[in-house]
Amino acid sequence: MSQIRIDELPGPLTLTHSPSPCPDLSPSSPSSASSPSSASSLTSPARHLRLAFSLVPLLLIGGWAAVDWRAVHDGTARLASADPWWLLAGTVFTCLCWVGASVTRQGAIPERLPPGQLLASQFAAGAANHVLPAGIGAHAVTLRFLQGRGISLARATASLALYSLVKPIAKIVLILAFLVAFPGTLPIGQLVPDQQTLLLVAAGLLVGIAATALVLTVVRRLRRPLFEFVRTALTDARILHTRPSRVLALWGGATVFPLFQAGVLASVGASLGLPLPWPHVVFAYLAASAVAGAVPAPGGIGPVDAALVIALVVFGAPMSLATATVIGYRVLSVWLPLLPGAFVLSALVRRKVL
């Protein structure tokens, strides 16, 4: 059979058969998009995981309540005979604590945050704060909230560090202000830690600084993130302190927050007939929380409670009445808002606010 050259053909080639259809690459094509059933099957595990995560705080709080049920029972029994109007005042002070925390959080970040969601996040952070030690729960909730608002991890972490630094400074300023305003009337000599305790605190600080320096020396990969964090924190702090509204929110919120907490304690004491004036109760709270607040206990429960009882007794309150006052303070500031705060936390997680 002779070969025919293509360039010798008399005319153009004509296809005598129909071409095979090209695959449809439109978005509605099964080959380019998953079916609704497959999409739902992919998102179903994530939905269940999110729901399970939202229920974790409720489970933890339930277990903690079962362990510490006697304190709840005793505090409720004592409060049953208390003045209800003073208890209502203590409840108002408890609500104002979340407002003070929200104002301080806003002052620690340059961006404007939605007020309603910020207040809800701090209410939920209160529940998380009583589950994890050293304020980790509250910081974790706030960190998730800030990241959900589009703030980078470095700047959100710097905001938490500034918040944690300003609060103790404001508390120390308040203590000094009370000492100046009430000279000679506050028995501070019995509240000052002894020399052995001060030496232990100093040794702990030196060990912490030495351990940090050792880790940075051995693990070089941590140096760059740490330096970036310090640079971001200093930059944001400088920017914030050039804006009067942020300065007022940051330092004003950090100042009124412990006063609101002390107002809860003083209101409960007044409802039970505690024979102490309000300035003494407020100063007792400031001193006790400053000394025992550094102990990494969930919500400060335990060390702060013991320090509060001792401080009230030093100021002249009977031991039984001081104990009842502290128990009532914990009932109002922790147990009453704990379950609603856990539900708000779960709702914020389900709505992807956190």
C-alpha positions as CSV (number, residue, x, y, z in Angstrom):
1,M,0.0,0.0,0.0
2,S,1.5,3.3,-1.1
3,Q,2.1,6.1,1.4
4,I,0.3,9.4,0.8
5,R,2.0,12.6,1.9
6,I,-0.2,15.0,3.7
7,D,1.0,18.1,1.8
8,E,-0.1,16.3,-1.5
9,L,-3.8,16.1,-0.4
10,P,-6.1,18.2,-2.6
11,G,-7.9,19.9,0.3
12,P,-8.1,20.3,4.0
13,L,-8.7,17.2,6.0
14,T,-12.3,16.8,7.2
15,L,-13.1,14.8,10.3
16,T,-15.7,12.2,9.5
17,H,-16.4,11.3,13.1
18,S,-17.7,13.5,16.0
19,P,-15.2,14.5,18.6
20,S,-15.5,13.1,22.1
21,P,-17.1,15.5,24.4
22,C,-14.8,17.5,26.7
23,P,-15.4,17.0,30.4
24,D,-17.5,19.7,32.1
25,L,-15.2,21.7,34.4
26,S,-17.9,24.0,35.7
27,P,-18.3,24.3,39.5
28,S,-21.5,22.2,39.3
29,S,-19.6,19.3,37.8
30,P,-19.3,16.3,40.1
31,S,-15.6,16.1,39.2
32,S,-14.8,19.6,40.5
33,A,-17.0,19.9,43.6
34,S,-18.0,17.5,46.3
35,S,-21.6,16.6,46.7
36,P,-23.5,18.0,49.6
37,S,-23.6,14.7,51.4
38,S,-19.8,14.4,51.2
39,A,-19.4,17.9,52.4
40,S,-21.6,17.3,55.4
41,S,-19.8,14.1,56.2
42,L,-16.5,16.1,56.2
43,T,-17.8,18.9,58.5
44,S,-19.7,16.5,60.8
45,P,-16.6,15.4,62.8
46,A,-15.6,19.1,63.2
47,R,-19.0,20.0,64.4
48,H,-19.1,17.2,67.0
49,L,-15.6,18.1,68.1
50,R,-16.6,21.7,68.6
51,L,-19.6,20.6,70.6
52,A,-17.6,18.3,72.8
53,F,-15.1,21.1,73.4
54,S,-17.9,23.4,74.5
55,L,-19.0,20.9,77.1
56,V,-15.6,20.4,78.6
57,P,-15.9,23.4,81.0
58,L,-19.3,22.2,82.2
59,L,-17.8,18.8,83.0
60,L,-14.8,20.3,84.8
61,I,-16.9,22.6,86.8
62,G,-19.3,19.8,87.8
63,G,-16.4,17.7,89.1
64,W,-14.9,20.6,91.0
65,A,-18.3,21.4,92.6
66,A,-18.6,17.8,93.7
67,V,-15.2,17.9,95.4
68,D,-15.8,21.3,97.1
69,W,-19.4,20.8,97.8
70,R,-19.1,21.3,101.6
71,A,-17.8,24.9,101.1
72,V,-20.8,25.7,98.9
73,H,-23.2,24.2,101.4
74,D,-21.7,26.0,104.4
75,G,-21.6,29.3,102.6
76,T,-25.2,29.0,101.5
77,A,-26.3,28.1,105.0
78,R,-24.5,31.2,106.5
79,L,-25.9,33.5,103.8
80,A,-29.5,32.3,104.4
81,S,-29.6,34.5,107.6
82,A,-27.7,37.4,106.0
83,D,-29.2,40.8,105.0
84,P,-30.5,40.3,101.5
85,W,-30.0,44.0,100.5
86,W,-26.3,43.8,101.3
87,L,-26.1,40.6,99.4
88,L,-27.7,42.3,96.4
89,A,-25.1,45.1,96.7
90,G,-22.4,42.4,96.7
91,T,-24.0,40.9,93.5
92,V,-23.8,44.3,91.9
93,F,-20.1,44.6,92.8
94,T,-19.6,41.1,91.3
95,C,-21.1,42.2,88.0
96,L,-19.0,45.4,88.0
97,C,-15.9,43.2,88.2
98,W,-16.6,41.9,84.7
99,V,-17.0,45.5,83.5
100,G,-13.7,46.5,85.0
101,A,-12.0,43.5,83.5
102,S,-13.5,44.3,80.0
103,V,-12.4,48.0,80.3
104,T,-8.8,46.9,81.2
105,R,-8.7,44.4,78.3
106,Q,-9.8,47.1,75.9
107,G,-7.1,49.4,77.2
108,A,-4.4,46.8,76.6
109,I,-5.0,46.6,72.8
110,P,-5.0,49.4,70.3
111,E,-7.8,48.0,68.2
112,R,-11.4,48.7,69.2
113,L,-13.2,45.6,70.3
114,P,-17.0,45.0,70.2
115,P,-18.2,45.9,73.7
116,G,-20.9,43.3,73.9
117,Q,-18.7,40.4,72.8
118,L,-15.9,41.6,75.0
119,L,-18.1,41.7,78.1
120,A,-19.5,38.2,77.3
121,S,-15.9,36.9,76.8
122,Q,-14.8,38.2,80.2
123,F,-17.9,36.7,81.8
124,A,-17.0,33.4,80.2
125,A,-13.3,33.9,81.1
126,G,-14.3,34.1,84.8
127,A,-15.6,30.5,84.6
128,A,-12.5,29.3,82.9
129,N,-10.3,31.2,85.4
130,H,-11.7,29.1,88.2
131,V,-10.9,25.8,86.5
132,L,-7.2,26.4,85.5
133,P,-4.5,27.8,87.8
134,A,-2.7,31.2,87.6
135,G,-5.3,32.8,85.4
136,I,-4.5,30.5,82.4
137,G,-8.1,29.8,81.7
138,A,-9.1,33.5,81.5
139,H,-6.0,34.3,79.4
140,A,-6.8,31.4,77.0
141,V,-10.4,32.6,76.5
142,T,-9.2,36.2,75.9
143,L,-6.5,35.0,73.5
144,R,-9.0,33.1,71.4
145,F,-11.3,36.1,71.5
146,L,-8.6,38.5,70.3
147,Q,-7.5,36.1,67.5
148,G,-11.1,35.8,66.4
149,R,-11.1,39.6,65.9
150,G,-8.2,39.3,63.5
151,I,-5.4,40.3,65.9
152,S,-2.2,38.4,65.4
153,L,-0.9,35.9,68.0
154,A,2.1,38.0,68.9
155,R,0.1,41.2,69.5
156,A,-2.6,39.3,71.4
157,T,0.0,37.7,73.7
158,A,1.6,41.1,74.2
159,S,-1.8,42.5,75.3
160,L,-2.2,39.7,77.8
161,A,1.3,40.4,79.2
162,L,0.5,44.1,79.5
163,Y,-2.8,43.3,81.3
164,S,-1.0,40.9,83.7
165,L,1.7,43.5,84.4
166,V,-0.6,46.5,85.0
167,K,-3.0,44.7,87.5
168,P,-0.4,44.1,90.3
169,I,1.1,47.6,89.8
170,A,-2.3,49.2,90.2
171,K,-2.9,47.1,93.3
172,I,0.4,48.2,94.9
173,V,-0.5,51.8,94.1
174,L,-3.9,51.3,95.9
175,I,-2.2,49.8,99.0
176,L,0.2,52.8,99.2
177,A,-2.8,55.2,98.8
178,F,-4.6,53.5,101.7
179,L,-1.5,53.8,103.8
180,V,-1.3,57.5,103.1
181,A,-5.0,58.1,103.6
182,F,-5.3,56.2,106.9
183,P,-1.9,56.6,108.7
184,G,-1.6,54.8,111.9
185,T,-5.0,53.1,111.7
186,L,-4.1,50.1,109.7
187,P,-2.3,47.2,111.6
188,I,0.1,46.6,108.7
189,G,2.8,45.3,111.0
190,Q,1.0,42.1,111.6
191,L,0.2,41.7,107.8
192,V,3.8,42.1,106.6
193,P,5.4,38.7,105.9
194,D,8.3,37.7,108.2
195,Q,11.9,37.6,107.1
196,Q,11.9,33.9,106.3
197,T,8.9,34.3,103.9
198,L,10.5,37.3,102.2
199,L,13.7,35.3,101.7
200,L,11.8,32.4,100.2
201,V,10.0,34.8,97.8
202,A,13.3,36.4,96.8
203,A,14.9,33.0,96.3
204,G,12.0,31.9,94.1
205,L,12.4,35.0,92.0
206,L,16.1,34.5,91.6
207,V,15.5,30.8,90.6
208,G,12.9,31.8,88.1
209,I,15.2,34.4,86.5
210,A,18.1,32.0,86.4
211,A,16.0,29.2,84.9
212,T,14.8,31.5,82.2
213,A,18.3,32.6,81.3
214,L,19.5,29.0,81.3
215,V,16.7,27.9,78.9
216,L,17.4,30.8,76.5
217,T,21.1,30.0,76.6
218,V,20.6,26.3,75.8
219,V,17.6,26.5,73.5
220,R,18.6,29.1,70.9
221,R,15.4,28.6,68.9
222,L,13.5,30.4,71.7
223,R,15.5,33.6,71.4
224,R,14.0,34.9,68.3
225,P,10.3,34.4,69.3
226,L,11.1,35.9,72.7
227,F,12.8,39.0,71.2
228,E,9.9,39.4,68.7
229,F,7.4,39.2,71.6
230,V,9.3,41.8,73.7
231,R,9.6,44.1,70.7
232,T,5.9,43.8,69.9
233,A,4.9,44.3,73.5
234,L,7.1,47.4,73.9
235,T,5.8,48.9,70.6
236,D,2.1,48.3,71.5
237,A,2.7,49.7,75.1
238,R,4.2,52.8,73.6
239,I,1.3,53.3,71.1
240,L,-1.3,52.7,73.8
241,H,0.3,55.3,76.2
242,T,0.1,58.0,73.5
243,R,-3.7,57.6,73.4
244,P,-5.5,59.1,76.5
245,S,-8.6,56.9,76.1
246,R,-6.5,53.7,76.2
247,V,-4.4,55.0,79.2
248,L,-7.6,55.8,81.1
249,A,-9.2,52.4,80.2
250,L,-6.0,50.4,81.0
251,W,-5.0,52.0,84.3
252,G,-8.5,53.0,85.4
253,G,-9.9,49.5,84.8
254,A,-7.0,47.9,86.6
255,T,-7.5,50.2,89.6
256,V,-11.3,49.8,90.0
257,F,-11.2,46.0,89.5
258,P,-9.7,45.1,92.9
259,L,-11.9,47.8,94.5
260,F,-15.0,46.1,93.1
261,Q,-13.8,42.7,94.4
262,A,-13.2,44.2,97.8
263,G,-16.7,45.7,97.6
264,V,-18.1,42.2,97.3
265,L,-16.2,41.1,100.4
266,A,-17.3,44.2,102.4
267,S,-20.9,43.8,101.3
268,V,-21.0,40.2,102.5
269,G,-19.3,41.2,105.7
270,A,-21.9,44.0,106.2
271,S,-24.7,41.5,105.6
272,L,-23.4,39.2,108.3
273,G,-22.7,42.0,110.8
274,L,-18.9,42.0,110.5
275,P,-17.6,44.6,113.0
276,L,-15.1,46.3,110.7
277,P,-15.3,49.5,108.8
278,W,-15.2,49.4,105.0
279,P,-11.7,50.9,104.6
280,H,-10.3,48.1,106.8
281,V,-12.1,45.4,104.9
282,V,-11.0,46.8,101.5
283,F,-7.4,47.1,102.7
284,A,-7.5,43.6,104.1
285,Y,-8.6,42.3,100.7
286,L,-5.9,44.3,98.9
287,A,-3.1,43.1,101.2
288,A,-4.3,39.5,101.3
289,S,-4.7,39.2,97.5
290,A,-1.4,40.8,96.9
291,V,0.5,38.5,99.2
292,A,-1.3,35.2,98.3
293,G,-2.4,36.0,94.8
294,A,1.0,34.8,93.4
295,V,0.2,31.2,94.4
296,P,-0.9,29.4,91.2
297,A,-4.2,28.2,92.4
298,P,-7.4,28.2,90.3
299,G,-9.0,31.6,90.8
300,G,-6.8,32.1,93.8
301,I,-9.1,29.8,95.8
302,G,-7.4,28.4,98.8
303,P,-4.3,30.6,99.5
304,V,-6.3,33.9,99.0
305,D,-9.1,32.6,101.2
306,A,-6.8,31.7,104.0
307,A,-5.0,35.0,103.7
308,L,-8.4,36.9,103.8
309,V,-9.5,35.1,106.9
310,I,-6.2,35.9,108.6
311,A,-6.3,39.5,107.5
312,L,-9.8,40.0,108.8
313,V,-8.9,38.4,112.2
314,V,-5.9,40.6,112.5
315,F,-8.2,43.6,112.0
316,G,-10.4,42.5,114.9
317,A,-13.1,40.2,113.4
318,P,-14.0,37.0,115.1
319,M,-12.7,33.9,113.4
320,S,-16.1,32.3,112.8
321,L,-17.5,35.5,111.3
322,A,-14.4,36.1,109.2
323,T,-14.6,32.6,107.8
324,A,-18.3,33.0,107.0
325,T,-17.6,36.3,105.3
326,V,-14.9,34.7,103.1
327,I,-17.2,31.8,102.3
328,G,-20.0,34.1,101.3
329,Y,-17.6,36.2,99.2
330,R,-16.7,33.0,97.3
331,V,-20.3,32.1,96.8
332,L,-21.2,35.4,95.3
333,S,-18.0,35.9,93.2
334,V,-17.4,32.3,92.1
335,W,-20.3,29.8,92.6
336,L,-23.2,31.9,91.6
337,P,-21.8,33.1,88.2
338,L,-19.9,29.9,87.6
339,L,-22.6,27.9,85.8
340,P,-24.0,30.8,83.8
341,G,-20.4,31.7,82.8
342,A,-19.8,28.1,81.6
343,F,-22.9,28.2,79.5
344,V,-21.8,31.6,78.0
345,L,-18.4,30.1,77.3
346,S,-20.0,27.1,75.5
347,A,-22.3,29.4,73.5
348,L,-19.3,31.6,72.4
349,V,-17.5,28.5,71.3
350,R,-20.5,27.2,69.3
351,R,-20.9,30.6,67.6
352,K,-17.2,30.7,66.8
353,V,-16.7,33.9,68.7
354,L,-13.9,31.9,70.5
